Amino acid sequence: MSESRNTGNNENERLSNREARDKWAIDVNIDPWSLDLETLDPSHPSLFEHDKFWAYFERLRQEDPGALHAGLDGWPVLVSYQVPRHHVR
């Protein structure tokens, strides 16, 4: 059985972990205060991997403490950002 590789023609083709990481890579050193609030994504795995998510959540707590998102059933769900304010190590 041969394994198909991603040819870029079909978005539904499977990517390896490395291909997915490279495709959706971000610069974790960008200051979150310089980004538009609408594009701010504190859930990107690289932010957690490099311990850079704290400033993202700090900004969201100050400027957008709760946000409405569509739930699985289509009804709005209030999401709050519950990350401790103090960095605990």
N, C-alpha and C positions, 0 to 999 in steps of 0.2 A: 504494500500500500504506500503510495507516495504522498508526501506532505505538501500541500499547496502553500506557496509563499504569497505574501501581499504584493499584488501588482499595482495597487493604487487605483484600479478601475472600479472596485466595489467597496463602498464604505463599510459593508458588513463583514468583510473578510477579517479573520482573526489576526491580531498583531502580537508579536512577542512582547514581553514586559519591557525590554529595552526599546523596541520600536514605539510602544505607547508612551514611555517616559520621554523619549526624544520628541515625539509628535506634540505633546502637550507640555513641554518644558517651559518654565518661567524663570525669570531672574529673581531669586529670593532676596537680593540686596536692594531692590527698589523700595523707596520709602512709600508706605501705604498712604501717607498723607498727600502724596503727589498724584494719586490715582483718582479717577472719577468714582464717586460712591457707588454708582450703578454697576461698575465693572469690578469692584472690590470682591474678591473671592477668598475668604479666610479658610476654606476647606481644602485647598490644594495640598496634596500629600507632601510636596517638597517643602512647604513652609514648616510642617511638623518635623520632617526629617532633619532640617537645619536649625530648628528651634527659633524660627523667625515669625511665628504666628502672633506673638504677644501684641505687637503694635497694631496689627490688623483688627484684633478684637477690641483693643483700647479705643481705636477710632470709631468702630461700630457702636460701642457702648456710649460714646459721647454724642455722635451725630445721628445714629439710627438705632436706638435701643431695642426696638422691636420691629419686625418686618412681616408683612403678610405674604405668604406663599401659597400656591395651590396645593392642597393635599391630594392624596391618592384618589379620593372620590370626587375631586374637583372643587370642594368647599375650601374657602380660605382658612389657613392655619397661621396663628400668630407664632412667630419664632423669636425667641429672645436669645441673646448671646451670653451663656452662663459659663464664663471662664473666670477663674479667680483673679482678682486685681493684683494680688501679690505673687511674685514669682517664687515658687517653692521648689527647692532642689533637694 
